[in-house]
Amino acid sequence: MQRDITVSFLVEQDENGDWSAQAALDPNSFANGQGATREAAIEDLKEAVVLLAVSVGVPEQLVVTVDTDS
């Protein structure tokens, strides 16, 4: 069975120009990605999230609609 999940993530570039991306599936389960570009770090993170979800399971999700000015 396949299931889509939505995962918030953070992407940062270090002083050497390398990119890293981090995400958490739950408070105790984290995934990391790295790459020479922002896009490469996100792709690496996607692969890590898939492996983590297989390992620890897919977390329950809550969807909320909010009004924003942006």
C-alpha positions in Angstrom: 0.0 0.0 0.0 1.2 3.5 -0.8 0.4 6.6 1.3 1.3 10.2 0.8 2.7 12.0 3.8 3.5 15.7 4.3 6.7 16.4 6.2 7.9 19.9 7.2 11.6 20.4 6.7 14.4 22.9 7.2 17.1 23.6 4.6 20.3 25.5 5.4 23.5 26.4 3.6 26.7 26.3 5.6 29.7 28.6 5.4 31.4 26.2 2.8 28.4 26.4 0.5 27.1 22.9 1.3 23.4 22.4 1.8 21.7 20.3 4.5 18.0 19.5 5.0 16.4 18.1 8.2 12.9 16.7 8.9 11.2 14.9 11.8 8.5 12.2 11.5 7.9 12.4 15.2 9.7 13.9 18.2 12.2 10.9 18.3 12.6 10.2 14.6 14.7 12.5 12.4 16.0 12.3 8.8 18.8 14.3 7.2 19.8 15.1 3.6 22.9 16.7 2.2 23.9 18.0 -1.2 25.9 20.5 -3.3 22.6 22.4 -4.1 19.4 23.1 -2.2 17.5 20.8 -4.6 20.0 18.0 -4.1 19.8 18.2 -0.3 16.0 18.0 -0.5 16.1 15.0 -2.8 18.5 13.3 -0.4 16.2 14.1 2.4 13.2 12.6 0.6 15.1 9.3 0.3 16.0 9.4 4.0 12.4 10.2 5.0 11.2 7.1 3.0 13.7 4.9 4.7 12.8 6.3 8.1 9.0 5.9 7.5 9.6 2.2 6.6 11.7 1.8 9.7 9.5 3.6 12.3 6.1 3.7 10.6 4.1 6.6 9.1 2.9 9.0 11.8 -0.7 10.1 12.2 -1.4 13.4 10.6 -3.7 16.3 11.4 -4.7 18.7 8.6 -5.7 22.2 9.6 -6.8 25.1 7.4 -5.6 28.5 8.5 -6.0 32.0 7.1 -2.8 33.8 6.3 -1.9 37.2 4.9 0.9 35.8 2.7 
